């Protein structure tokens, strides 16, 4: 089992020791996370390491997953798309079903907590039933809600207003709400199977298994097959690059159980890539962390050409592997990538193609930017900082009206 | 000089740790005129966040712009002239945040006055106002001598450096002062070292580089190698 002390060689003794001492002020507190999927997607990944580590720190931390039928996830996907600015239709029946599924889930939950952190809109309306079971309720929005569709936000706002606080990944996503809003950046786990160091042999073995011959420079995008990740735009960019420079493209995507649109987008991508032997589309299971790790380490250029993005943990992962990343100039990607320092921000397939060519032709510059990127992640986007933020958030929940707390 | 390194201070220096939680207000501005208006209305804590605290919240990979306003002028308004003016603005030249607010507002008003049109932010690059809540905790690290102080500097987190070197300037009410130089001055004298620390151009170092700079200054002034790796 990985313990907090295992992170000391990566982040420094003082960072780990800080966490223990901060947690001393919260001993015995009960902390509950609630989301809607146990595997697949960034939230489940964060919780899979955060929960055991918080328990190691002496906080009684539990993780609950709500269940729903396909109709429920159709509604919550519409919420997700609506928060990201897409126009969606919500009928009264859909909203009633959303509340009904939450009500059914609420009946299963008997815990009592000091702080509950409810992740994203799927379980948000649990508060309407379970309010007395926790002293403080905090809504954690992982989605790029910078320009939400009004109908969706109007509905969700009435629910979110009942919370004591909300947490967003970026200040752009914060809303006009009657309670304190906090910023917590997501993070990655440097010791997880997805991010731990790999040997050359391990990387080669994965490439062999996936049938990827490394005979040309490899361009990679790792993401769910979702229209906001713009896989079609990546294929367009790849075709532009190939006019000048030989290379191959791998689009590797997992499936999240709460995303019903995945298969449809995958079909569109397969059609766009038809007849092109240098494009490989890999549909990987949600637990293919080792494969993703090897692909990211093997890639010459990593792209995350999203048109909407909550934070973009795949960008963080690639940066941690010392890669200069080309990302869409949206959401949290903007926080992570700075032109010529840690990567490049782009706004079109043409821009993406141009930067891919730049990095392929300037490997030394790519290496230097990758090193800066790795150090940037070490300081700001590793899980030790994330846990420190959770602890700080809990301390602030004890003193909601104070801006300066001296322990 | 070795003696000076071993001299025991009357009061030990206790390092504090500082955890900053940024709090977005959910309010944004889309152009320079709105920023000016917003600056006149916001709480002083918001001004403090964008000028000082944001350095700890998310330090840039390389320090290019010393505050959020200059960064926004460059990246969002794509107005290099304004970014240059805001980069040269030093909040520590003013006695309190009320005066800082007035000075920034004057700078923006004068700049806007001469412009034929109001610069707008690119879509998606609006300026979002933030403030912060801060939790301060005693660390277990203290120093009684300058030698111990050097060792401690290599051990503490960057949040400690921020707290004692940046936040202290407002806390102490002496805008050129910081906790480190104050402790050295009151316990050991060393006016040249104290002056050198107070003269560090804090805008061009990230927190890690500041740590190295401080160690270098003490080392240089005492002509004695402090124990720190690398």
Interface residues (C-beta under 8 A of the other chain):
Chain A: X12 X13 X14 X15 X17 X18 X21 X22 X25 X146 X168 X170 X171 X172 X173 X174 X175 X176 X177 X180 X181 X182 X183 X184 X185 X329 X330 X334 X335 X338 X341 X342 X372 X373 X375 X376 X379 X380 X388 X389 X391 X392 X393 X395 X396 X402 X403 X404 X405 X406 X407
Chain B: X17 X19 X21 X22 X23 X24 X25 X26 X27 X28 X45 X57 X58 X59 X60 X61 X62 X124 X126 X128 X129 X130 X131 X132 X133 X134 X135 X136 X137 X138 X139 X140 X155 X156 X157 X158 X208
